[in-house]
Amino acid sequence: MTNQLSDQEIQAIVQRVVQKSMGGENALSTTESVRSSASPSFKRVVAIGTDHGGVDLKETLKQTLAELNYEVIDVGTHTKESVDYPDIALKVAELVASGKAWRGIIIDGAGIGSCMAANKVPGIRAALCYDYATAVNSREHNNANVLTLGAGLIGTNLAKQIVSTWLATEFGGDRHAKRVDKITAIENRFLKDGK
């Protein structure tokens, strides 16, 4: 007979391992980090959108964001009637690029197409995340400002963990800042050249 771990037990193990490797025993838990960064006196705005494949997940994540004290801008879609993910990705990316939203979350079937579309908007660094490690890395190393998720590839509990981790993780700066600056320089070169 095999002993299967629950989602909560697995999440607790992963968090302990990451905390020990990144911040020691005294590191804040993900939830504590999110709550401290989203203090009641300053509500951070998160834009969220989905195509028809992620409507249910979007509604769940909106509840999670509200519980974590984020203000949410929902750009749709609100039904399971077919829509095109690039349209939704553009709406979220424009809100982040303009500063009307602090971060953005886009959901489609696999998360790949929305990531590609969002990254066409100047100033956006969208990252497709599919586990705890990619959520941390995309923020700490790449200063991602848009998160994309594949509703058809990850479960609800994992999606909630990715979102709360991604929002709580600060950009590492230092050597990573130089690399993010190089990403921006590539973008600026093509904007300047008009290509």
C-alpha positions in Angstrom: 0.0 0.0 0.0 1.4 3.4 -1.0 1.1 6.6 1.1 -0.2 9.4 -1.1 0.4 13.0 0.0 -2.4 15.6 -0.2 -1.9 18.8 -2.2 -1.5 20.7 1.1 1.2 18.4 2.3 3.1 18.7 -1.0 2.7 22.4 -1.0 4.0 22.6 2.6 7.1 20.5 1.8 7.9 22.6 -1.3 7.5 25.8 0.6 9.8 24.6 3.4 12.5 23.5 0.9 12.3 26.8 -1.0 12.4 28.8 2.2 15.4 27.0 3.5 17.3 27.4 0.2 16.3 31.0 -0.4 15.7 32.7 2.9 16.5 30.3 5.7 14.2 29.0 8.5 12.9 32.5 9.3 11.7 33.4 5.8 8.1 34.5 5.6 5.5 32.0 4.3 4.1 32.8 0.8 0.8 34.0 2.4 2.6 36.2 4.9 4.7 37.7 2.2 1.7 38.5 0.0 -0.3 40.0 2.9 2.6 42.2 3.9 3.2 43.4 0.4 -0.5 44.1 -0.2 -1.2 46.1 3.0 -4.7 47.4 3.5 -3.4 51.0 3.1 -2.2 50.3 -0.4 -4.2 48.1 -2.8 -2.3 46.8 -5.7 -4.2 46.3 -8.9 -4.1 43.1 -10.8 -5.6 42.8 -14.3 -6.9 39.3 -15.1 -8.3 37.9 -18.3 -9.0 34.6 -20.0 -10.3 33.1 -23.1 -13.2 30.6 -23.0 -11.0 27.8 -21.8 -10.2 29.4 -18.4 -13.4 31.1 -17.3 -13.9 28.8 -14.2 -10.2 29.2 -13.2 -10.4 32.9 -13.6 -13.3 33.2 -11.2 -11.5 31.1 -8.6 -8.3 33.2 -8.9 -10.4 36.4 -8.6 -11.6 35.1 -5.2 -8.0 34.3 -4.2 -6.8 37.7 -5.2 -9.6 39.4 -3.2 -8.6 37.3 -0.2 -5.0 38.5 -0.6 -6.3 42.1 -0.7 -5.6 42.8 -4.3 -7.9 45.0 -6.4 -8.9 43.1 -9.5 -9.7 44.4 -13.0 -11.4 41.6 -15.0 -11.2 42.2 -18.7 -13.2 39.0 -19.6 -14.3 36.8 -21.0 -17.2 36.0 -18.8 -18.8 33.1 -20.7 -17.5 29.8 -22.3 -18.4 31.1 -25.8 -15.3 31.0 -28.0 -13.1 34.1 -28.0 -9.6 34.7 -29.3 -6.9 34.7 -26.6 -4.7 37.4 -28.3 -7.5 39.9 -27.7 -7.7 39.1 -24.0 -3.9 39.1 -23.7 -3.7 42.5 -25.3 -6.2 44.0 -22.9 -4.3 42.7 -19.8 -0.9 43.7 -21.2 -2.0 47.2 -22.1 -3.3 47.8 -18.5 0.1 46.7 -17.1 2.2 48.6 -19.7 0.2 51.8 -19.0 0.6 51.5 -15.3 -3.2 51.1 -14.7 -2.4 47.6 -13.3 0.5 46.6 -11.2 0.6 43.1 -12.5 -1.4 41.0 -15.0 -2.6 37.4 -15.2 -3.8 35.8 -18.4 -5.3 32.3 -18.8 -5.9 30.2 -21.9 -5.8 26.5 -22.6 -2.0 26.1 -22.5 -0.8 29.6 -21.5 1.6 29.7 -24.5 -0.3 31.8 -27.0 -1.3 34.4 -24.4 2.4 34.7 -23.3 3.5 35.3 -26.9 0.8 37.9 -27.5 1.4 39.8 -24.3 5.1 39.9 -24.9 4.5 41.9 -28.1 3.4 44.9 -26.0 6.4 47.1 -25.2 7.2 47.0 -21.5 5.7 43.6 -20.9 7.7 40.7 -19.6 5.2 37.8 -19.6 6.1 34.4 -18.2 4.3 31.1 -18.6 4.5 29.4 -15.2 3.5 25.9 -14.4 4.9 25.2 -11.0 6.2 26.9 -7.8 9.8 27.1 -9.1 8.9 28.8 -12.4 6.7 31.3 -10.5 9.6 32.3 -8.2 12.2 32.3 -11.0 10.1 34.5 -13.4 9.8 37.2 -10.7 13.1 36.9 -9.0 15.3 36.6 -12.1 13.2 38.1 -14.9 11.0 40.7 -13.1 8.0 39.3 -15.0 5.0 41.7 -14.8 2.5 39.4 -16.5 1.8 35.8 -15.6 0.2 33.3 -18.1 -1.4 30.1 -17.0 -2.6 27.0 -19.0 -6.1 26.1 -17.6 -6.0 22.8 -19.4 -2.6 21.9 -18.0 -2.7 22.7 -14.3 -5.2 22.2 -11.5 -7.0 24.8 -9.4 -4.9 24.3 -6.3 -1.6 24.6 -8.2 -2.8 27.7 -10.1 -3.7 29.3 -6.7 -0.2 28.5 -5.4 1.5 29.8 -8.5 -0.4 33.1 -8.4 0.1 33.7 -4.7 3.8 32.8 -5.0 4.3 34.9 -8.2 2.7 38.0 -6.6 4.7 37.6 -3.4 8.1 37.2 -5.0 10.2 40.3 -5.3 12.6 41.0 -8.1 16.2 40.0 -7.1 17.9 42.9 -8.8 21.7 42.9 -8.8 23.0 40.6 -11.5 19.5 39.9 -12.7 18.8 43.7 -13.3 21.6 43.8 -15.9 20.0 40.9 -17.8 16.5 42.4 -17.6 18.0 45.7 -18.9 19.4 43.7 -21.9 15.9 42.3 -22.6 14.6 45.9 -22.6 17.4 47.0 -24.8 16.4 44.4 -27.4 12.8 45.6 -27.3 13.9 49.3 -27.6 16.2 48.5 -30.5 13.3 47.1 -32.5 11.0 49.9 -31.5 13.5 52.5 -32.6 14.2 50.7 -35.9 10.5 50.3 -36.6 10.9 46.7 -37.4 
